[in-house]
Amino acid sequence: MFYRRSGRAAIPDGGSRGEHARCALKALVDKGGVPGLVGYRDGEPVGWVSFGPREEFARLERSPIMKRIDDKPVWSIVCFYTAKRVRGSGVAAAMLDAAIEYARSRGARLLEAYPVDRTGRGSDDSMWFGCKAMYDRAGFAEAARRGPTRPVMRKALRAKRA
């Protein structure tokens, strides 16, 4: 929910920021919104990807890294989560593939992402964006770079044939 809001959300008395975010996410889903996809392995949830039309992510406009490149309509991929027990097994890449297909099925023609580009393994700080190499393998191309380790990646999508 972090990127779906601009500014700091008020937290009701007695609740935590996490509880407030879960309630806001549930409310979004209850209204028919699809904030992302959940991936399962053997019936257990193991992955998550948050994405959707860029307009759904108010905070992107304020980010020096993720601000608009141009006025083309894009869908943005803003967050991944992979359960610790399955990290390194391709869950994030499978979630990316599923996000691509879902966005295409909903009429998206351009996907955009904001991964981290650095050599070697590092800490998990900001890796929820995914790594550039994963996007390279999925056919994304660098459209801008707003920091030494922060490219903006894009992938054009073709309509599915009936």
C-alpha positions as CSV (number, residue, x, y, z in Angstrom):
1,M,0.0,0.0,0.0
2,F,3.0,2.3,0.4
3,Y,3.1,3.4,-3.2
4,R,-0.6,3.7,-3.5
5,R,-0.7,6.6,-1.1
6,S,1.0,10.0,-1.2
7,G,2.1,11.3,2.1
8,R,1.8,9.7,5.5
9,A,-1.5,7.9,6.2
10,A,-3.2,8.6,9.5
11,I,-3.2,5.5,11.8
12,P,-6.3,5.0,13.9
13,D,-5.8,4.7,17.7
14,G,-4.8,1.3,18.9
15,G,-3.7,0.0,15.5
16,S,-0.3,-0.5,13.9
17,R,0.8,0.8,10.5
18,G,0.8,-2.8,9.2
19,E,-2.8,-3.5,10.4
20,H,-3.9,-0.2,8.8
21,A,-2.2,-1.2,5.5
22,R,-3.9,-4.7,5.6
23,C,-7.3,-3.1,6.1
24,A,-6.7,-0.6,3.3
25,L,-5.6,-3.5,1.0
26,K,-8.7,-5.5,1.9
27,A,-11.0,-2.6,1.2
28,L,-9.4,-2.1,-2.2
29,V,-10.0,-5.8,-3.0
30,D,-13.5,-5.7,-1.6
31,K,-14.3,-2.9,-4.0
32,G,-13.2,-5.1,-6.9
33,G,-9.6,-3.8,-7.2
34,V,-6.8,-6.2,-8.1
35,P,-3.7,-4.8,-6.4
36,G,-1.5,-7.7,-7.5
37,L,-1.1,-11.4,-7.7
38,V,-0.3,-14.1,-5.1
39,G,1.8,-17.1,-6.2
40,Y,1.3,-20.5,-4.7
41,R,3.5,-23.6,-4.4
42,D,1.9,-26.9,-3.2
43,G,-1.1,-24.9,-2.0
44,E,0.9,-22.5,0.1
45,P,1.4,-18.8,-0.7
46,V,5.0,-18.1,-1.6
47,G,5.1,-14.9,-3.6
48,W,3.4,-11.6,-4.3
49,V,3.7,-8.9,-6.9
50,S,2.1,-5.5,-6.7
51,F,1.3,-3.8,-10.0
52,G,-1.4,-2.0,-11.9
53,P,-2.0,1.2,-13.9
54,R,0.5,3.8,-12.9
55,E,-2.3,6.2,-11.8
56,E,-3.1,3.8,-8.9
57,F,0.3,4.6,-7.4
58,A,0.2,8.2,-6.1
59,R,3.7,8.1,-4.5
60,L,5.5,7.4,-7.8
61,E,5.0,10.9,-9.0
62,R,7.0,12.2,-6.0
63,S,9.9,9.8,-6.4
64,P,13.0,11.2,-8.1
65,I,13.7,7.6,-9.3
66,M,10.2,6.6,-10.4
67,K,8.8,9.8,-11.7
68,R,7.2,9.8,-15.2
69,I,9.5,9.4,-18.2
70,D,6.8,10.6,-20.6
71,D,3.1,10.8,-21.0
72,K,2.6,7.2,-22.3
73,P,0.0,5.2,-20.4
74,V,1.9,2.5,-18.4
75,W,1.3,-0.1,-15.8
76,S,3.8,-0.1,-13.0
77,I,5.3,-3.0,-11.1
78,V,6.3,-1.7,-7.7
79,C,6.9,-4.6,-5.3
80,F,7.7,-8.3,-5.0
81,Y,7.7,-10.5,-2.0
82,T,9.1,-14.1,-1.9
83,A,8.8,-16.3,1.2
84,K,12.3,-16.9,2.7
85,R,11.9,-20.7,2.4
86,V,11.7,-20.5,-1.5
87,R,14.0,-17.6,-2.2
88,G,16.4,-18.3,-5.1
89,S,14.0,-20.8,-6.7
90,G,12.5,-18.6,-9.4
91,V,9.4,-17.4,-7.6
92,A,9.9,-13.7,-8.4
93,A,10.5,-14.5,-12.1
94,A,7.4,-16.6,-12.2
95,M,5.5,-13.8,-10.5
96,L,6.8,-11.3,-13.1
97,D,5.7,-13.6,-15.9
98,A,2.2,-13.8,-14.4
99,A,2.1,-10.0,-14.0
100,I,3.0,-9.6,-17.6
101,E,0.2,-11.9,-18.8
102,Y,-2.3,-10.4,-16.4
103,A,-1.6,-6.9,-17.5
104,R,-1.7,-7.9,-21.2
105,S,-5.1,-9.6,-20.6
106,R,-6.4,-6.3,-19.1
107,G,-5.3,-4.2,-22.1
108,A,-2.0,-2.9,-20.8
109,R,0.3,-2.0,-23.7
110,L,3.4,-0.9,-21.7
111,L,4.8,-2.2,-18.4
112,E,7.3,-0.2,-16.4
113,A,9.4,-1.3,-13.4
114,Y,12.0,0.2,-11.1
115,P,14.5,-2.5,-10.2
116,V,17.9,-2.5,-8.5
117,D,21.0,-2.9,-10.7
118,R,24.1,-3.9,-8.8
119,T,26.6,-6.6,-9.1
120,G,26.8,-9.5,-6.6
121,R,24.5,-10.3,-3.8
122,G,23.7,-7.6,-1.3
123,S,21.3,-7.1,1.5
124,D,17.6,-7.3,0.9
125,D,17.3,-3.5,1.2
126,S,15.1,-2.3,-1.7
127,M,15.2,-5.7,-3.5
128,W,11.4,-5.8,-3.2
129,F,11.6,-3.9,-6.6
130,G,13.4,-6.9,-8.1
131,C,16.8,-7.0,-9.8
132,K,17.5,-5.6,-13.3
133,A,18.7,-9.0,-14.6
134,M,15.3,-10.6,-14.0
135,Y,13.7,-7.9,-16.1
136,D,16.3,-8.2,-18.8
137,R,15.5,-11.9,-19.0
138,A,11.8,-11.1,-19.3
139,G,12.4,-8.8,-22.3
140,F,12.3,-5.4,-20.6
141,A,14.7,-2.7,-21.8
142,E,16.2,0.2,-19.9
143,A,14.2,3.4,-20.7
144,A,15.9,5.7,-18.2
145,R,18.4,5.7,-15.4
146,R,18.0,8.1,-12.5
147,G,20.8,6.8,-10.2
148,P,23.8,4.5,-10.6
149,T,21.8,1.5,-9.5
150,R,18.3,2.4,-10.4
151,P,17.1,2.0,-14.0
152,V,13.6,2.4,-15.2
153,M,12.7,-0.7,-17.3
154,R,10.0,-1.0,-19.9
155,K,8.3,-3.7,-21.9
156,A,5.9,-3.2,-24.7
157,L,3.0,-5.7,-24.7
158,R,1.1,-6.9,-27.7
159,A,-2.6,-7.7,-27.5
160,K,-3.4,-11.4,-27.1
161,R,-4.8,-13.1,-30.2
162,A,-8.2,-14.6,-29.8
